[in-house]
Amino acid sequence: MRAPCTATQLVDDNRVRVTRFDFAPGAETGWHRHSMDYVITAVTDCHMLLEDPDGSTRQVLVPAGTAYRRAEGVEHNVINNGDQVMSFVEVELK
């Protein structure tokens, strides 16, 4: 079993929910399904191991300062696959 990441809620109003996620090496979010469209902005280089519901895994590098968006419905487990602390900010669109 992996250690959980730390989720710190920064904003939660009628338009957005903003959460900062910090992962020690090897830490994970745990399985979750996104109920809203969202945008991720990397604070550090993020060496992610993504586990998908079909059992497949993907290694992804999200460089510090870059962002990506995904639609509601994404289901996965996110793991810090690097040897340094990994941090990103997630903005969920309500």
C-alpha positions as CSV (number, residue, x, y, z in Angstrom):
1,M,0.0,0.0,0.0
2,R,1.3,3.4,-0.9
3,A,1.2,6.6,1.2
4,P,-1.5,9.1,0.3
5,C,-0.7,12.4,-1.2
6,T,-1.7,15.6,0.7
7,A,-4.6,17.6,-0.7
8,T,-5.0,21.2,0.5
9,Q,-8.2,23.0,-0.6
10,L,-7.4,26.6,-1.6
11,V,-10.7,27.8,-3.0
12,D,-14.2,26.4,-3.1
13,D,-17.0,28.7,-4.3
14,N,-19.9,28.5,-6.7
15,R,-17.7,28.6,-9.8
16,V,-14.5,26.6,-9.0
17,R,-12.8,24.3,-6.5
18,V,-9.0,24.7,-6.4
19,T,-6.9,22.1,-4.6
20,R,-3.1,21.8,-4.3
21,F,-1.8,18.2,-4.3
22,D,1.7,17.4,-2.8
23,F,3.2,13.9,-3.2
24,A,6.2,12.4,-1.5
25,P,8.0,10.0,-3.8
26,G,5.7,6.9,-4.3
27,A,2.6,8.6,-2.8
28,E,-0.7,8.3,-4.6
29,T,-4.1,10.0,-4.9
30,G,-6.0,6.7,-4.6
31,W,-8.6,5.7,-7.1
32,H,-11.0,8.5,-8.0
33,R,-13.4,9.6,-10.7
34,H,-13.5,13.3,-11.7
35,S,-17.1,14.7,-11.4
36,M,-16.2,18.0,-13.1
37,D,-14.0,19.2,-15.9
38,Y,-10.6,20.2,-14.6
39,V,-7.3,21.9,-15.3
40,I,-4.0,20.8,-13.7
41,T,-1.0,23.2,-13.5
42,A,2.3,21.6,-12.4
43,V,4.2,23.4,-9.6
44,T,7.1,21.0,-9.9
45,D,8.1,18.6,-12.6
46,C,5.5,15.9,-12.2
47,H,6.7,12.3,-13.0
48,M,3.4,10.6,-12.9
49,L,2.5,7.0,-13.1
50,L,-1.2,6.8,-14.1
51,E,-3.2,3.6,-13.3
52,D,-6.4,3.3,-15.5
53,P,-9.5,1.2,-14.7
54,D,-8.7,-1.4,-17.4
55,G,-5.4,-2.3,-15.5
56,S,-3.1,-0.4,-17.9
57,T,-0.5,2.1,-16.7
58,R,1.1,5.1,-18.3
59,Q,4.2,7.1,-17.3
60,V,3.8,10.8,-18.0
61,L,6.0,13.8,-17.4
62,V,4.2,17.1,-16.8
63,P,6.9,19.8,-16.7
64,A,6.8,22.5,-14.0
65,G,4.7,25.5,-15.1
66,T,2.7,23.7,-17.7
67,A,-1.0,22.9,-17.7
68,Y,-3.5,20.5,-19.2
69,R,-7.2,20.0,-19.1
70,R,-9.5,16.9,-18.9
71,A,-13.2,16.4,-19.1
72,E,-15.5,15.1,-16.4
73,G,-15.5,11.4,-16.0
74,V,-11.8,10.6,-16.0
75,E,-11.1,7.8,-13.5
76,H,-7.6,6.9,-12.4
77,N,-5.0,6.7,-9.6
78,V,-2.1,9.1,-9.8
79,I,1.3,8.1,-8.3
80,N,4.5,10.1,-7.9
81,N,6.9,8.0,-10.0
82,G,9.8,10.3,-9.4
83,D,12.4,10.6,-6.6
84,Q,11.5,14.2,-5.6
85,V,8.4,15.8,-4.1
86,M,5.7,16.3,-6.8
87,S,3.1,19.1,-6.6
88,F,0.3,20.4,-8.8
89,V,-2.7,22.6,-8.5
90,E,-6.1,21.3,-9.8
91,V,-8.9,23.7,-10.7
92,E,-12.3,22.0,-11.1
93,L,-14.9,23.9,-13.1
94,K,-18.4,23.8,-11.5
